[in-house]
Amino acid sequence: MGTLAACIAYIVVEGIMYVNMQAIFPLLVEDRFKGRVSAKQVSVCIASMQFAQIFMTKLNGATMSRIGRTNCMVIGLIVMAVTHIGIGTLPYLKDQTVEGFMAWMIGFRVIQAYGNALCLSTAYSVINQAFTNKAVYLGYLSSGYALGLFLGAPLGSLMLDLYGFQLCFYSVALYQVLLIPLWHYLVPASTEQDDEERDSDGAHGAHGDQLGNEERALLEGYNLLAKEDVGIFSILQVKDAAFAYFTCVVVWFTLAVYGGFLSLHLHRHFKIKATDIGYYFSCLALPNIVGCVLFPILLWRTPRKAIFICGFLITALAFLLVGPSAWLGVPDSLVVVIFGMLAVNLMQGISYPQVLPEIAESVQIHFKIIEGTDKHLDALLSDYQSAMLVFSISLGGVLGPVVGACLYDHGGYRFTTDCLMVAMVAIALIFAVLNCGTSFREERKEQGVKLMELRQVEE
């Protein structure tokens, strides 16, 4: 359980960092530049880290396989700590223009992207390979992120009120430095060199010299993906895996879409004090914490595709409330908006923990992978699947603020949420038609039979 604790420890600070950027940064810009910065500019600044992470997917997968997961995490934490110190120092710079401030912020966020991508990819890869019941443990990991959202908002608001913008980021940097020894001792390293040595010794590999003729005959027709062919495109050619990544993009899109304007809307429209905004964001993380832990356990018999579709429809309902919808004539009320925001966060607890297990199982079935017969192949698949997950998170994190800000600047707050409501219904229909059809229950049973066959061969 030490590995899980170490992974959660980083994911918590990821949530703290995210909510500080969502809830505090727009207010800082508003206070500093008095309305001279548009929602688009704020959203571009917030999304710049996720945008940069999109281009690091292949690099991260290859890096983990070469230098080991612990080394990746240590490098990532150092980069993250340095950039947080840099961001915290920005308010000390005097006589800044809007363009200069934004340029510095985007520069630090782009550098931060490399460290964050390494840390996230490593955490997901470790969980993906270390535990059999992936959905449950990924639920625990996701609850750590929600815990970071829950703690980050009040802590950020308190620090902003007492000490200013700087301490919000200096404290995160200190926490990341303290995580380095924890990761160094608790998280197992996995290097390409070590795995190749083990395979050549025949300890794990299906091609080791120590495998007997009976074992070789039994594995004939399995492990159809060669190690040198493992990569982004080999994973995306599996339809179920591709749609699971698509679901991940949508989940993070919905969480990030209001980042450039929601705190401003609450501040301007409902007259909520800037120092209290963080507490609202904190309360909204509660269904996420509970859902990420409970739903993987409660829904373990439910087909994942059905879970994904339900998540899309719940999010459509959430945007109907978070407006509230002007097109449907829902009364404008802070209570209704809060219920909508709770439902948006609930979607992550329902859908997100199921994404990586769906990817891992669909790839395993498609290529008939017998886990444990080639540890190097298992590690490569886990590393690339996790790197692609971070790519999907980043893509959703980029598209969300940019699309949301464009809609907001064009038609206002309630127009934006109405458009998002319609979009989520359309996404649910597209997913159902293209990835489920009318026989997804039968497909799920067939996949279960194939997975059981692979595990019997493994035993």
C-alpha positions in Angstrom: 0.0 0.0 0.0 3.0 2.3 0.2 3.0 2.6 -3.6 -0.7 3.7 -3.5 0.0 6.2 -0.7 2.9 7.7 -2.7 0.8 8.1 -5.8 -2.1 9.7 -3.9 0.4 12.1 -2.2 1.3 13.5 -5.6 -2.3 13.5 -7.0 -3.4 15.6 -4.0 -1.0 18.4 -4.8 -2.1 18.1 -8.4 -5.6 18.9 -7.3 -4.4 21.8 -5.1 -2.5 23.3 -8.0 -5.4 22.9 -10.4 -8.0 24.6 -8.1 -5.5 27.4 -7.3 -5.3 28.2 -11.0 -9.0 27.9 -11.5 -10.2 29.8 -8.5 -7.4 32.2 -7.6 -5.6 33.1 -10.8 -8.6 34.8 -12.6 -9.2 36.9 -9.5 -5.6 37.9 -9.2 -5.6 39.1 -12.9 -8.9 40.9 -12.3 -7.6 42.7 -9.3 -4.2 43.5 -10.9 -5.4 44.7 -14.3 -8.9 46.0 -13.5 -10.9 44.3 -16.3 -8.3 44.8 -19.1 -7.9 41.1 -19.5 -10.5 39.1 -21.4 -11.7 35.6 -20.4 -9.9 34.2 -23.5 -6.5 35.5 -22.3 -7.0 34.1 -18.8 -8.1 30.7 -20.2 -5.1 30.6 -22.6 -2.8 31.2 -19.7 -4.5 28.5 -17.6 -4.6 26.0 -20.5 -1.0 26.6 -21.7 0.4 23.8 -19.4 -2.1 21.3 -20.7 -1.5 22.4 -24.3 2.3 21.8 -23.9 1.7 18.4 -22.3 -0.1 17.2 -25.5 3.2 17.1 -27.3 5.0 15.2 -24.6 3.1 11.9 -24.7 5.6 9.8 -26.7 8.5 11.3 -24.9 7.0 10.4 -21.5 6.3 6.8 -22.4 9.8 6.3 -23.7 11.4 8.1 -20.8 9.8 5.9 -18.2 11.0 2.8 -19.9 14.5 4.1 -20.1 15.4 5.8 -16.8 12.8 4.3 -14.5 9.7 5.5 -12.8 11.3 6.8 -9.6 13.8 8.8 -11.6 11.0 10.3 -13.7 9.0 11.3 -10.6 12.0 12.9 -9.0 12.9 15.0 -12.1 9.2 15.9 -12.5 8.9 17.1 -8.9 12.0 19.2 -9.1 10.8 20.9 -12.3 7.4 21.5 -10.7 8.8 23.0 -7.6 11.1 25.4 -9.5 8.3 26.6 -11.7 6.0 27.2 -8.8 8.6 29.3 -7.1 8.9 31.3 -10.4 5.1 31.8 -10.6 5.0 32.9 -7.0 7.7 35.5 -7.7 5.8 37.1 -10.6 3.8 39.6 -8.4 7.1 41.1 -7.2 7.9 42.3 -10.7 6.9 45.9 -11.0 5.5 48.0 -13.9 4.2 44.9 -15.7 2.0 45.1 -18.8 -0.7 42.6 -19.4 1.2 41.1 -22.3 4.4 40.8 -20.2 2.7 39.2 -17.2 0.9 36.7 -19.4 4.1 35.9 -21.3 5.9 35.1 -18.1 3.0 33.0 -16.8 2.7 31.0 -20.1 6.5 30.4 -20.1 6.4 29.0 -16.6 3.4 26.9 -17.3 5.0 25.4 -20.4 8.1 24.4 -18.4 5.8 23.1 -15.7 4.0 20.9 -18.3 7.1 18.7 -18.7 7.4 18.0 -14.9 3.7 17.5 -14.4 3.4 15.1 -17.4 6.3 13.0 -16.0 4.7 12.9 -12.6 1.2 12.1 -13.8 2.3 9.5 -16.3 4.4 7.8 -13.6 1.7 7.7 -11.0 -0.9 6.2 -13.4 1.6 3.7 -14.8 2.5 2.4 -11.4 -1.1 1.9 -10.4 -1.9 0.4 -13.8 0.7 -2.3 -13.5 0.8 -2.8 -9.7 -2.8 -3.7 -9.1 -5.2 -6.2 -10.6 -8.5 -4.5 -9.7 -7.5 -1.3 -11.6 -10.8 0.5 -11.4 -10.9 0.4 -7.6 -7.4 1.6 -7.1 -7.7 4.3 -9.8 -10.8 5.4 -7.9 -8.6 5.8 -4.8 -6.1 7.7 -6.9 -8.8 10.0 -8.4 -10.2 10.6 -4.9 -6.8 11.9 -4.0 -7.1 14.5 -6.8 -10.6 15.4 -5.5 -9.1 15.7 -2.0 -6.6 18.2 -3.4 -9.5 20.2 -4.8 -11.2 20.1 -1.5 -8.1 21.2 0.5 -6.7 23.5 -2.1 -9.6 25.9 -2.4 -9.8 26.9 1.3 -6.1 26.8 1.8 -5.5 28.9 -1.3 -8.2 31.4 -0.2 -6.8 31.6 3.3 -3.2 32.2 2.0 -4.4 34.7 -0.5 -6.2 36.6 2.2 -3.4 36.5 4.8 -0.2 36.5 2.7 -1.0 37.1 -0.9 -0.7 35.3 -4.2 3.0 34.3 -3.6 2.5 31.9 -0.7 -0.2 29.9 -2.6 2.6 28.7 -4.9 5.6 28.7 -2.5 3.8 26.3 -0.3 3.0 23.9 -3.2 6.7 24.0 -4.2 7.7 23.1 -0.6 5.3 20.2 -0.6 6.7 18.9 -3.9 10.2 19.0 -2.6 9.2 17.0 0.5 7.6 14.3 -1.8 11.0 13.5 -3.4 12.3 11.2 -0.6 8.9 9.6 -0.2 8.8 8.6 -3.9 12.4 7.6 -3.9 11.8 4.9 -1.2 8.2 3.8 -1.9 7.8 3.7 -5.7 9.4 0.8 -7.5 11.8 1.7 -10.3 11.1 0.0 -13.7 14.0 0.5 -16.2 14.2 -0.9 -19.7 17.6 -2.3 -18.9 16.5 -4.2 -15.8 13.5 -5.7 -17.7 15.6 -6.8 -20.6 18.1 -8.5 -18.2 15.3 -10.3 -16.5 13.9 -11.4 -19.9 17.2 -12.7 -21.1 17.6 -14.7 -17.9 14.2 -16.3 -18.5 12.8 -15.2 -15.2 9.7 -13.6 -16.7 9.9 -13.4 -20.4 7.9 -15.5 -22.8 11.0 -15.7 -24.9 13.4 -16.6 -22.1 15.6 -19.6 -22.5 14.2 -21.2 -19.4 10.7 -21.7 -20.7 10.0 -25.3 -21.4 8.5 -26.7 -24.6 5.1 -27.1 -22.9 5.0 -23.4 -21.9 6.1 -22.3 -25.4 3.4 -24.4 -27.0 0.8 -23.0 -24.6 1.7 -19.4 -25.5 1.6 -20.0 -29.3 -0.9 -17.5 -30.7 -0.7 -15.2 -27.7 1.3 -12.0 -27.0 0.6 -10.8 -30.6 2.1 -7.3 -30.0 5.9 -7.2 -30.2 7.7 -4.9 -27.8 9.2 -2.8 -30.6 5.7 -2.2 -31.9 4.3 -0.8 -28.6 3.3 2.8 -29.1 0.6 5.4 -29.4 -0.9 4.1 -32.7 -0.8 0.4 -31.7 -3.0 1.3 -28.7 -5.3 3.7 -30.5 -6.1 1.1 -33.2 -8.1 -0.8 -30.6 -11.6 0.9 -30.9 -12.7 0.4 -27.3 -9.4 1.9 -26.1 -9.7 4.9 -28.4 -13.3 5.7 -27.2 -12.1 5.3 -23.6 -9.5 8.0 -24.2 -12.2 10.1 -25.9 -14.3 9.7 -22.7 -11.3 10.9 -20.6 -11.0 14.0 -22.9 -14.7 14.8 -22.3 -14.4 14.3 -18.5 -11.5 16.8 -18.2 -13.1 19.1 -20.7 -16.2 19.4 -18.5 -14.1 20.0 -15.4 -12.0 22.7 -17.1 -14.5 24.4 -19.4 -15.6 27.1 -16.8 -12.0 27.8 -15.6 -11.8 31.2 -17.2 -15.1 32.7 -16.1 -17.0 30.7 -13.4 -15.2 32.4 -10.4 -15.8 35.8 -12.1 -19.5 35.0 -12.6 -19.9 34.0 -9.0 -18.1 37.2 -7.9 -19.9 39.6 -10.2 -23.4 38.1 -10.5 -23.9 36.7 -7.1 -21.7 39.2 -5.2 -19.6 36.5 -3.6 -16.4 37.9 -2.1 -13.1 37.0 -3.8 -11.7 35.5 -0.6 -14.8 33.2 -0.3 -14.7 31.8 -3.9 -12.3 29.1 -3.0 -14.6 27.6 -0.4 -17.4 27.1 -3.0 -14.9 25.2 -5.2 -13.9 23.2 -2.2 -17.4 22.0 -1.4 -17.9 21.0 -5.0 -15.1 18.4 -4.7 -17.0 16.4 -2.1 -19.1 14.3 -4.6 -15.9 13.7 -6.4 -14.1 12.3 -3.4 -17.0 10.0 -2.5 -17.8 9.0 -6.1 -14.2 8.0 -7.0 -14.1 5.6 -4.0 -17.6 4.2 -4.1 -18.7 4.0 -7.7 -15.9 1.6 -8.9 -17.0 -0.8 -6.1 -20.8 -0.3 -6.6 -20.7 -0.4 -10.4 -18.3 -3.3 -10.9 -20.9 -5.4 -12.7 -22.1 -2.6 -14.9 -20.8 -2.4 -18.5 -18.3 0.4 -18.7 -19.8 1.7 -21.9 -23.1 2.2 -20.1 -21.3 4.0 -17.3 -19.7 6.4 -19.8 -23.0 7.2 -21.5 -24.7 7.8 -18.1 -21.8 10.1 -17.2 -22.3 12.2 -20.4 -26.1 12.5 -19.7 -25.5 13.5 -16.0 -23.1 16.2 -17.2 -25.8 17.5 -19.7 -28.2 17.8 -16.7 -25.4 19.4 -14.7 -24.9 22.2 -17.3 -28.7 22.7 -17.5 -28.5 23.5 -13.8 -25.1 25.3 -13.7 -26.4 28.0 -16.0 -29.2 27.7 -15.1 -30.5 27.1 -18.7 -32.0 30.2 -20.2 -33.2 28.2 -23.2 -35.4 26.0 -21.0 -36.4 28.8 -18.7 -34.8 27.5 -15.5 -34.9 30.3 -12.8 -31.6 31.9 -12.1 -30.5 30.9 -8.6 -27.2 30.4 -6.8 -28.6 27.2 -5.2 -29.4 25.8 -8.6 -26.0 26.7 -9.9 -24.3 24.9 -7.0 -26.3 21.8 -7.5 -25.2 21.9 -11.2 -21.6 22.3 -10.2 -21.9 19.3 -7.8 -23.3 17.2 -10.7 -20.4 18.2 -13.0 -17.9 16.9 -10.4 -19.9 13.8 -9.9 -19.3 12.9 -13.5 -15.6 12.4 -12.8 -16.3 10.0 -10.0 -18.6 7.9 -12.2 -16.6 7.8 -15.4 -13.0 8.6 -14.9 -11.9 5.6 -12.7 -13.2 3.3 -15.5 -11.2 4.7 -18.3 -7.7 3.1 -17.7 -9.1 -0.4 -16.9 -11.2 -0.2 -20.1 -8.1 0.6 -22.1 -5.9 -2.0 -20.4 -8.4 -4.8 -20.8 -9.4 -4.0 -24.4 -5.7 -3.8 -25.5 -5.0 -7.1 -23.6 -7.9 -8.8 -25.3 -7.2 -7.4 -28.8 -3.5 -8.5 -28.8 -4.1 -11.6 -26.6 -1.5 -10.4 -24.0 -0.8 -12.9 -21.2 0.3 -10.7 -18.3 3.4 -11.8 -16.4 5.0 -13.8 -19.3 6.9 -10.7 -20.6 7.4 -8.2 -17.9 9.1 -5.7 -20.2 6.1 -5.8 -22.6 3.7 -5.3 -19.6 5.8 -2.3 -18.4 5.9 -0.8 -21.9 2.1 -1.1 -22.4 1.5 0.3 -18.9 3.8 3.3 -19.6 2.4 4.2 -23.0 -1.2 3.7 -21.9 -0.6 6.0 -18.9 1.2 8.6 -21.1 -1.8 8.6 -23.5 -4.1 9.1 -20.5 -2.1 12.2 -19.6 -2.4 13.3 -23.2 -6.2 12.9 -23.0 -6.3 14.8 -19.7 -4.2 17.6 -21.2 -6.3 17.8 -24.4 -9.5 18.1 -22.4 -7.8 20.7 -20.2 -6.8 22.7 -23.2 -10.1 22.5 -25.1 -12.2 23.2 -22.0 -11.0 26.7 -21.1 -10.5 27.8 -24.7 -14.0 26.7 -25.9 -15.6 27.9 -22.8 -14.0 31.3 -23.0 -14.9 31.7 -26.7 -18.6 30.9 -26.0 -18.6 33.2 -22.9 -17.1 36.2 -24.8 -19.5 35.6 -27.7 -22.8 35.0 -25.9 -22.4 35.3 -22.1 -22.5 32.8 -19.2 -25.9 31.2 -19.7 -25.5 30.9 -23.4 -22.2 29.0 -22.8 -23.8 26.5 -20.4 -26.7 25.9 -22.7 -24.4 25.2 -25.6 -22.5 22.8 -23.4 -25.7 21.0 -22.3 -26.6 20.4 -25.9 -23.1 19.2 -26.7 -23.1 16.6 -24.0 -26.4 15.1 -25.2 -24.9 14.9 -28.7 -21.7 13.3 -27.4 -23.8 10.7 -25.5 -25.6 9.8 -28.7 -22.5 9.7 -30.9 -20.8 7.4 -28.3 -23.8 5.1 -28.1 -24.1 4.8 -31.9 -20.4 4.4 -32.8 -19.1 2.5 -29.9 -22.0 0.6 -28.5 -24.6 -0.2 -31.1 -27.5 -2.4 -30.0 -25.5 -5.4 -28.6 -23.0 -3.9 -26.2 -24.2 -6.2 -23.4 -23.4 -9.2 -25.5 -20.0 -7.7 -26.5 -19.3 -7.1 -22.8 -20.0 -10.8 -22.0 -17.8 -11.9 -24.9 -15.0 -9.7 -23.7 -15.4 -11.2 -20.2 -15.1 -14.7 -21.6 -11.9 -13.7 -23.6 -10.4 -12.1 -20.6 -11.1 -15.1 -18.4 -9.4 -17.3 -21.1 -6.3 -15.1 -21.0 -6.1 -15.3 -17.3 -6.5 -19.1 -17.3 -3.6 -19.3 -19.7 -1.6 -17.0 -17.4 -2.3 -19.3 -14.5 
